[in-house]
């Protein structure tokens, strides 16, 4: 199965060809992951990675357990916050490796440019940070009008202050970059090439919300808020033409959420009371 014919990088655009302060990205047809074959292979790889990653982490734990005298059994790891975060990190490592091979090895493009990344100026970064703060305030106001939430699986991961710190670090430093690579990078490029930017915005926002269903199972109004977040991130991607702004907005949004939780729980020490468990 072919990934599609790789094309040479487009010639430099004129200095005036800009979108909201960012030099316009290459046309969608000249980006990786715009063919149906490349999308199918990506989905297959993701499915395999999701199955293999927890098995590798479990095997690693079972191998090291006798040396470090860890108390937990390998079978009990599934509900452990650190195990879940490590398994997700391993999956992301597989994912990045695959994307790198496709972008650099097949399309012969520089990796960062191939995935739509461009170092922002201070003004562009500040604009993206302010957008993330505004998004946090908008979601907070919307949540006040939502019905009382039910319990959901993500709450159970905040099992201790140490777990909360680990989740916060993961949510700010790793998840935004990887989720934006998947949704506003690979999937957005495909839908934009096939149906235009409008369809790409809606499709990736809906898929982004669907991706979080498992985390918020039982508290469905949270998915409405996630959809609002996804639409904002996808619109940011469409307007600027690059992945960078949506990553910064996403990081800022998650950082604001974690900062609010940190303050509201007295440095993650009153989690049961605040999280409702």
N, C-alpha and C positions, 0 to 999 in steps of 0.2 A: 504494500500500500504506500503510495507516494504522498509526501507531505505537500506537494505542489511545487511548481517550478520556482526556484529562488531567483529573485531579481536583483539587479545591481542597485546599490544605494542611489537615491535621487540626487541630482545636482544641487548645490547650495541654493537656498532661496534668497531673493533680494532682501536687503535689510528691512524694508518696509513691510514685508509680509509677516505680520504678527497677529496674535490673538490674545487680547487681554494681557499684554506684557510678555507673552511667551512667543518665541519664534515658532511658527506653525510646524507641526510634526509632518513626517512624510505621509502621503496619501494612504488610506487604509489598504488599498490593493497592493502596496509595496511593503507591508509589514508581515512578519511571521504570524502564524496561526490564523490566517484568513481563509484557508480552504477547509472544506468539510472533512477531508481526510485527516488533516492535522488536528482538528478539534476532536474527532473520534479517537485518535491515538492518545491525545491528551487525557480524555475522559477514562480510557482504558488504563492508562498509566496511573491516574489518580486512584482508581478503584483498587488496583493492585497495591499501591502504596499504603492505602488505608488499611488493607488486610495485613500487610507485612510489617508495618511499623510497630504496632503493639506486640507482635510476636517477637520481634528482635529485642525490644526493651525487656520483655518478660524473660527471654532467654539470657540476656545479659545480667539481669537481676539474679536469676537462679544460679548463674555461674559464679557471681561475685559474693553471693549471700554467705557461703561458708567462711570466706576469708574475712569479711567485715562483721559477721555475726548479726546481720540484720534480723529483726524479730518477725517481720511480716512474711507470710507465705506468698509464693508467687501467684496463687489463685486469688488472693485477696487484693491484688494490686489494682484491679479494675476500678475500684471506688476511691483510689488514692489520688489526691490532687496532683502531686508531683509526678506520679506515673503518667497521668493523662497529659500533663503539659510536656513531659519528655517524649511521649509517643507522638504527640502532635509536632514537636520540633523535629523529630526524626523524619516524619512524613514531609514536612516542609523542606528538609535537606534533600530528600529524594526529588521533590518537585523542582527545586532550583537547579539541581544537577541535570534533570531532563530538559528544562527550558534552556539552560546554557548550551547543551549539546545541539539543540535544535537551532537556536539563534546563531551561535558561533560556528558550530560544526557544519550545519546544513545550509543556512542562509548566508554564511560568511559576513555577518554583521558584527560590529562591536556590541558586546553584551548589553551595556546600559542603554545605548541608543536603540538597540533592537527591541527592548521591552518598553520603550517609551519614557525612559528616565532622562531628565535634564536638570543639572544643578541650577537651582533658582537664585535670583538675585535677592538682596535683603528685602527689597520692596515686595517682590513676589512671595517670599516666605512669610513676611508680615501679613500680607493680605490673606494667605491661606490660614495662618494661625487665627486671625480675627474671624474668618469664616467658621473655623472649628469651634471657637468660643460662642459665636452667635448660634450655631447649630445646637450646642449644648443647652443654651438658654431656651431655645425654641422647643426642644424635646422636653425639658423640665416643665415648661408651661403647658404643653400638651398633656403630659402625664398627670397633671393636676386635675384635668377634666376626664380622665379615664376612670373606669370602675376600679374598686380595690383589687389588687393583684392576688392571684393565687400563688402557691408555692411552685417553684420550677427548678429543674436540675442544676442550673448554674449556681443557685444559692448554696447547694450542698458542697460545692467545691471550696467555699470560704469556711473551711473547717477549723482554722486556727489563724493567729496573726501571721505565722510563717507562710502558710498557704496563701493568705491574702496578699502578702508582699510578692510572692512568686507570680500570682495571677496578675497583679498590677504591672510588674516588670514585663511579663509576656504580652499583656494587652497593649502596652505602650510601645515597646521596642520591636516586637516580632510580628504580632498579629496584623497590624495595619499594613506593613509592607507586603506580607504574604497574601493577605486577602485582597489587597488592591492589585497585586500582580495577577491573581486569578480572575477577579471580576472586572476591574477597570483596565487590565492589561490584555490578557488572553481572550476572555469572553467578549469584552467590549470591541476588540479589534475584529473578531469574527462577525458579530452582529452588525457592526458599522459597515463592514465591507459588503455584507449581503443585503442589508435592508436600510442602511442610513443611520445617522446619529440618533434620531428620535427613537427608533426601535431599539437601538443599543442602550440608550438611557433606561427605558422602561424594562427591557429584558434583564439587564444586569441588576437593576434595583430589585426586581421580583426574585431573581435567583439568589441575590444576597440575603434577602429576608428568609427565603426557604432554607438557606444554608444554616440559619440560626434557629430553626424550628426545634431541633433536639434540645438546645440549651434552654429554651423558654417554653417547653412543653407544659401545658396547663395554665399558662399565663398569657393568653393569646393577644391581649391588647399590647403586650410588649412588641409583638411582631409588627404592629402598625407603626410603632415608633422606629423600629429597625428599618421598615420600608421607607420612612421619611429620611432616615440617615442615608440609606442606599441611594435614594433619588438625588439627594444633595451631592453625594460623592460622584455619582455618574454624570450629573450635570456639570460638575466641576471638571471632570475629565473631558467632556464634550466641548466645553467652552475654551479650555486652555489648549487642548490637543495633546497634552502630555500626562503621564502617570504621576509625576512628582507632586503637583498640587493636591491631588486627592489623597495621597499618602500623608502629606502634612496635615490636611484637614482631619483625616481619620486619627492620626496620632494625637492631635490636639484634643479632639472630642473624647477619646479614651482617657487621656491624661486628666481632663476636667472631671470625668466621671469618677475616676479613681481618687482624685484629690478630694472630691466631695465625700466619697465614702470614707476616706482616711480621716477627715475632720469629723464627720458625723459619728464615727465609731471610736473616737478617741484613740487614734493610731491603731485601728483594727483590733482593739481589745474588747469592744462591746458588739461584736458581730452577731451573736444569737439574738440579741434584742432588736437590732436594726434590720437584720435580714429576715426576721419573722420566724425563725426556727425555734 
